[in-house]
Amino acid sequence: MTHLNAIAEVYAGSFRRLIVQLYAVTGDLNEAQEVVQEAFVRALSAPERFVDLENPESWLRRVAMNLAHTRHRRRRTLDRLLRRVGPPPVVPDFSPEHVALMAAMRRLPAGQRHAIALHYLVDLPVDEVARTLDVSVGTVKSRLSRGRTALAALLNGPAEFARSGSK
């Protein structure tokens, strides 16, 4: 049996049980699923050591519990900090246009999507986008131009959006 088959067997036999146990600890089903999944990811990162464990489920439980405790501590720290800062800003509901734009953005190639997000949504100048993405200014300008054209086609929007220059 390969290491991955052994991990798959442990997964099949213990995943649900671990979720139930961590759900009882965290009180949050999503949190329980995330920490158990992360424990399995860690097992997959060193499968030779994992399959040699005397009790792999116990190891997974301990890792998941430690992850849950760490995440809880970090959340508490963040909560304390946020209480000092004050209430969070009010975020308006997303308009149908915004939802359509985000759906169209997801259809763009990653390079165009990143350039458009950083330039138009984060409002970074082209040279800062280039530094952030570790590409040339010319590459950013090209991605912005192609991205605007693609977005205009995806959104069936006005042609002037596709022709508008970058900031």
FENMOJO-V744261 format. One record per backbone hydrogen bond with DSSP energy under -1.0 kcal/mol. CO is the residue of the C=O (numbers start at 1). NH is the residue of the N-H. Records with the same first field share a line. If there is no record, write none. Layout:
CO=NH / NH
This chain:
2=6
3=7
4=8
5=9
6=10
7=11
8=12
9=13
10=14
11=15
14=18
15=19
16=20
17=21
18=22
19=23
20=24
21=25
22=26
23=27
28=32
29=33
30=34
31=35
32=36
33=37
34=38
35=39
36=40
37=41
38=42
39=43
40=44
41=45
43=46
46=50
47=51
50=53
55=59
56=60
57=61
58=62
59=63
60=64
61=65
62=66
63=67
64=68
65=69
66=70
67=71
68=72
69=73
70=74
71=75
72=76
73=77
74=78
75=79
76=80
77=81
78=82
79=83
80=84
81=85
82=86
95=99
96=100
97=101
98=102
99=103
100=104
101=105
102=106
104=107
105=108
109=113
110=114
111=115
112=116
113=117
114=118
115=119
116=120
117=121 / 122
118=124
125=129
126=130
127=131
128=132
129=133
130=135
136=140
137=141
138=142
139=143
140=144
141=145
142=146
143=147
144=148
145=149
146=150
147=151
148=152
149=153
150=154
151=155
152=157
158=161
159=163
160=164
